[in-house]
Amino acid sequence: MPINPQIHLTTGQFAKLMGVSKDTLFYYDKVGIFSPEIVATNGYRYYSIYQSDVFYVITTLKELGMPLKAIKSFLDHRSPESLIHLLEKEEKSITAKINALDKMRKRIVEKINVTKEAMELCTSDIVLESKEEEFFVITDAKPLTQDKNIYDSIQYHYHYLEENHIEPSATEGWMIRVESILEGETARYDHLFTRVDTPDYANYRVEKGTYLVAYHTEGYSNIGQTYQNLIQYATEHDFSMKGFFYEDILLDELSVKGSEKYLIKLSVQIQQ
């Protein structure tokens, strides 16, 4: 085939046009995936500008994570049918990645908002908070009397979420019955919870109402003192506590070093 200066480019020119190095073109030729249209008798290589479409396909498929061997197989047996099959497969893969990134983005935004709110709190105050109905996914917890129980409870919870295709959220925590706290049993946890947006996956609903809220900042070893402060406050104001205490970990290992620096929100529904 004669060289046409209007459509044929040297290796350097074609590499510049495609935004790659000459070494990339040499390697693609070596493995047989993309070769110059003309190799002159003096060894010079020339690519047709029309080959840019094929090179663009190779680049796109490579960016999608497709191995060069699979790309070569496709190009060797290309047809309209095989193109449709390939693109449909890649479209599903991209959609799955987008969905995963959307879920990750949602968790990141949630964590940003929770952390910002935590930084603005006056953690020494005990306050009343009006809550709308919330939806939880809960699993049973073992009493936190030893580290292994903590590990087992967390593992079981995340296994349940995974089995039921429920995404973990940035706001998860523990539940303990009011009766246990009143008896001084601050390690007798009943459930772990994960908040979800809708009741579709929820197996527990947090009632709309007024909640008594306190914040604990000194680690789990003396969290009982904050519970006692809540009980004393409720008694002094003639509040009756019902249901569960909820522990939300607002600041954790992502933002502070060591569990003794965690910021934990304690809340319980009250009625007068």
C-alpha positions as CSV (number, residue, x, y, z in Angstrom):
1,M,0.0,0.0,0.0
2,P,1.5,3.4,-1.0
3,I,2.1,5.9,1.8
4,N,-0.4,8.8,1.6
5,P,0.9,11.9,3.5
6,Q,-2.7,13.0,3.9
7,I,-3.8,10.1,6.0
8,H,-0.6,8.3,7.1
9,L,1.2,9.3,10.2
10,T,4.6,8.3,11.6
11,T,4.8,6.6,15.0
12,G,5.6,9.8,16.7
13,Q,2.8,11.7,15.0
14,F,0.2,9.0,15.8
15,A,1.4,8.7,19.4
16,K,1.0,12.5,19.8
17,L,-2.5,12.4,18.2
18,M,-3.6,9.6,20.6
19,G,-1.9,11.1,23.7
20,V,0.3,8.1,24.3
21,S,4.0,7.3,24.1
22,K,5.7,5.6,21.1
23,D,6.6,2.8,23.5
24,T,2.9,2.0,24.0
25,L,2.5,1.7,20.2
26,F,5.6,-0.5,19.9
27,Y,4.2,-2.8,22.8
28,Y,0.8,-3.0,21.2
29,D,2.3,-4.1,17.9
30,K,4.6,-6.6,19.7
31,V,1.6,-8.3,21.4
32,G,-0.4,-8.2,18.2
33,I,-3.3,-6.0,19.5
34,F,-2.6,-2.9,17.3
35,S,-0.2,-2.6,14.4
36,P,0.7,0.1,11.9
37,E,-1.1,-0.1,8.6
38,I,2.2,0.2,6.7
39,V,5.7,-0.9,7.5
40,A,8.0,0.5,4.8
41,T,11.0,-1.3,3.5
42,N,13.3,0.9,5.6
43,G,11.4,-0.2,8.7
44,Y,9.5,3.0,9.2
45,R,6.0,2.5,10.6
46,Y,2.9,4.5,9.4
47,Y,-0.5,4.6,11.0
48,S,-3.6,5.6,9.2
49,I,-5.7,8.4,10.8
50,Y,-8.6,6.0,10.4
51,Q,-7.0,3.6,12.9
52,S,-7.6,6.2,15.6
53,D,-11.1,4.8,16.1
54,V,-9.8,1.3,16.8
55,F,-7.2,2.7,19.1
56,Y,-9.8,4.7,21.0
57,V,-11.8,1.5,21.5
58,I,-8.7,-0.2,22.9
59,T,-8.0,2.7,25.2
60,T,-11.6,2.8,26.4
61,L,-11.8,-0.9,27.1
62,K,-8.4,-0.8,28.9
63,E,-9.7,2.1,31.1
64,L,-12.7,-0.1,32.0
65,G,-10.3,-2.7,33.3
66,M,-10.5,-5.1,30.4
67,P,-7.2,-7.1,30.0
68,L,-5.3,-6.7,26.7
69,K,-5.7,-10.4,25.9
70,A,-9.5,-10.0,26.0
71,I,-9.4,-6.8,24.0
72,K,-7.3,-8.6,21.3
73,S,-9.7,-11.5,21.2
74,F,-12.6,-9.1,20.7
75,L,-10.8,-7.2,17.9
76,D,-9.8,-10.5,16.2
77,H,-13.4,-11.6,16.1
78,R,-15.3,-8.3,16.0
79,S,-18.8,-8.1,14.6
80,P,-21.8,-5.9,15.3
81,E,-23.2,-8.7,17.5
82,S,-20.1,-9.1,19.5
83,L,-19.8,-5.3,19.9
84,I,-23.4,-5.2,21.3
85,H,-22.7,-8.0,23.7
86,L,-19.4,-6.4,24.8
87,L,-20.9,-3.0,25.4
88,E,-24.0,-4.3,27.2
89,K,-21.7,-6.2,29.5
90,E,-19.5,-3.2,30.1
91,E,-22.6,-1.0,30.6
92,K,-23.8,-3.3,33.4
93,S,-20.4,-3.3,35.0
94,I,-20.2,0.6,34.9
95,T,-23.7,0.9,36.3
96,A,-22.8,-1.4,39.2
97,K,-19.6,0.7,39.9
98,I,-21.7,3.9,39.8
99,N,-24.2,2.5,42.2
100,A,-21.4,1.4,44.5
101,L,-19.8,4.9,44.3
102,D,-23.2,6.5,45.0
103,K,-23.6,4.5,48.2
104,M,-20.0,5.3,49.2
105,R,-20.6,9.0,48.6
106,K,-23.8,8.9,50.7
107,R,-21.9,7.4,53.6
108,I,-19.1,10.0,53.3
109,V,-21.7,12.8,53.2
110,E,-23.4,11.3,56.3
111,K,-20.1,11.1,58.1
112,I,-19.2,14.7,57.2
113,N,-22.5,15.9,58.6
114,V,-22.4,13.8,61.8
115,T,-18.8,15.0,62.5
116,K,-19.6,18.6,61.8
117,E,-22.6,18.4,64.2
118,A,-20.5,16.7,66.8
119,M,-17.9,19.5,66.7
120,E,-20.6,22.1,67.4
121,L,-22.2,20.4,70.4
122,C,-22.0,21.5,74.0
123,T,-21.3,18.1,75.3
124,S,-21.7,19.0,79.0
125,D,-25.4,19.7,78.6
126,I,-28.3,17.4,79.1
127,V,-31.1,18.4,76.7
128,L,-34.5,17.4,75.4
129,E,-34.7,16.6,71.7
130,S,-37.8,16.0,69.5
131,K,-37.3,13.1,67.2
132,E,-39.3,12.0,64.2
133,E,-39.9,8.3,63.6
134,E,-36.7,6.4,62.6
135,F,-36.1,3.0,61.0
136,F,-33.5,0.6,62.3
137,V,-32.1,-2.7,61.3
138,I,-31.1,-4.4,64.6
139,T,-29.4,-7.6,65.6
140,D,-28.9,-9.2,69.0
141,A,-25.8,-8.3,71.0
142,K,-23.9,-10.2,73.6
143,P,-23.2,-8.5,76.9
144,L,-20.0,-6.5,76.5
145,T,-18.2,-8.3,79.4
146,Q,-15.3,-9.3,77.3
147,D,-13.6,-8.2,74.0
148,K,-14.6,-11.3,72.2
149,N,-18.3,-10.6,72.8
150,I,-17.9,-7.2,71.3
151,Y,-16.2,-8.7,68.2
152,D,-18.8,-11.4,67.9
153,S,-21.7,-9.0,68.1
154,I,-20.2,-6.7,65.5
155,Q,-19.4,-9.5,63.2
156,Y,-22.9,-10.9,63.4
157,H,-24.4,-7.5,62.8
158,Y,-22.4,-6.9,59.6
159,H,-23.0,-10.4,58.4
160,Y,-26.7,-9.8,58.8
161,L,-26.5,-6.6,56.8
162,E,-24.5,-8.3,54.0
163,E,-26.8,-11.2,53.8
164,N,-29.8,-8.9,53.4
165,H,-28.0,-6.5,51.0
166,I,-28.3,-3.6,53.5
167,E,-25.6,-0.9,53.3
168,P,-23.9,0.1,56.6
169,S,-24.5,3.7,57.5
170,A,-22.4,6.4,59.1
171,T,-24.7,6.4,62.1
172,E,-24.7,3.0,63.9
173,G,-24.8,2.2,67.5
174,W,-25.9,0.1,70.4
175,M,-29.2,-0.3,72.3
176,I,-29.7,-1.3,76.0
177,R,-33.0,-1.6,77.9
178,V,-34.0,1.1,80.3
179,E,-34.5,-1.6,83.0
180,S,-30.8,-2.7,82.6
181,I,-29.5,0.8,83.1
182,L,-31.7,1.4,86.1
183,E,-30.3,-1.8,87.6
184,G,-26.7,-0.6,86.9
185,E,-26.1,-3.1,84.2
186,T,-24.4,-0.7,81.6
187,A,-22.7,-3.6,79.8
188,R,-25.9,-5.6,79.2
189,Y,-26.4,-4.5,75.6
190,D,-29.4,-5.9,73.8
191,H,-28.9,-4.9,70.1
192,L,-26.7,-3.2,67.6
193,F,-28.5,-0.9,65.1
194,T,-28.0,0.6,61.7
195,R,-30.2,3.4,60.5
196,V,-32.0,3.0,57.2
197,D,-34.0,5.5,55.2
198,T,-37.2,3.5,54.6
199,P,-39.1,0.8,56.5
200,D,-38.4,-1.7,53.6
201,Y,-35.5,-3.4,55.4
202,A,-36.2,-2.2,58.9
203,N,-37.0,-4.6,61.7
204,Y,-37.4,-2.0,64.3
205,R,-39.0,1.5,64.5
206,V,-37.9,4.2,66.9
207,E,-41.0,6.1,68.0
208,K,-41.6,9.7,67.3
209,G,-41.4,11.7,70.6
210,T,-39.3,13.6,73.1
211,Y,-36.0,12.2,74.0
212,L,-33.6,13.0,76.9
213,V,-30.1,13.3,75.5
214,A,-26.6,13.5,77.1
215,Y,-23.1,13.2,75.6
216,H,-20.3,11.0,76.9
217,T,-16.7,11.9,76.1
218,E,-14.4,9.8,78.3
219,G,-14.6,6.3,76.9
220,Y,-16.7,3.2,77.8
221,S,-14.9,2.5,81.0
222,N,-16.9,5.1,82.9
223,I,-19.9,5.6,80.7
224,G,-22.0,4.5,83.7
225,Q,-21.5,7.9,85.2
226,T,-23.3,9.6,82.2
227,Y,-26.1,7.1,82.5
228,Q,-26.4,8.0,86.2
229,N,-26.5,11.7,85.3
230,L,-29.4,11.0,82.9
231,I,-31.3,9.0,85.5
232,Q,-30.8,11.8,88.1
233,Y,-32.0,14.4,85.6
234,A,-35.1,12.4,84.7
235,T,-35.9,11.8,88.4
236,E,-35.5,15.5,89.2
237,H,-37.8,16.6,86.4
238,D,-40.3,13.8,86.9
239,F,-39.7,12.1,83.6
240,S,-40.5,8.5,83.0
241,M,-38.0,6.7,80.7
242,K,-39.3,4.0,78.3
243,G,-37.9,1.4,75.9
244,F,-34.2,1.6,75.2
245,F,-31.3,3.8,75.6
246,Y,-29.6,4.4,72.3
247,E,-25.9,4.9,72.0
248,D,-24.7,6.8,68.8
249,I,-21.0,7.0,68.3
250,L,-20.5,10.5,66.8
251,L,-16.7,10.6,66.8
252,D,-14.8,7.3,66.4
253,E,-11.4,6.1,65.2
254,L,-11.8,8.0,62.0
255,S,-11.6,11.3,63.8
256,V,-10.1,10.6,67.2
257,K,-7.3,8.3,68.4
258,G,-8.4,5.7,70.9
259,S,-11.9,4.7,72.2
260,E,-11.3,6.8,75.4
261,K,-11.8,9.9,73.2
262,Y,-15.0,8.7,71.4
263,L,-18.0,11.1,71.6
264,I,-21.1,9.0,72.4
265,K,-24.6,10.4,72.2
266,L,-27.0,8.7,74.7
267,S,-30.7,9.2,74.2
268,V,-33.9,7.7,75.7
269,Q,-37.5,8.4,75.1
270,I,-39.4,10.1,78.0
271,Q,-42.9,10.9,79.0
272,Q,-44.2,13.1,81.8
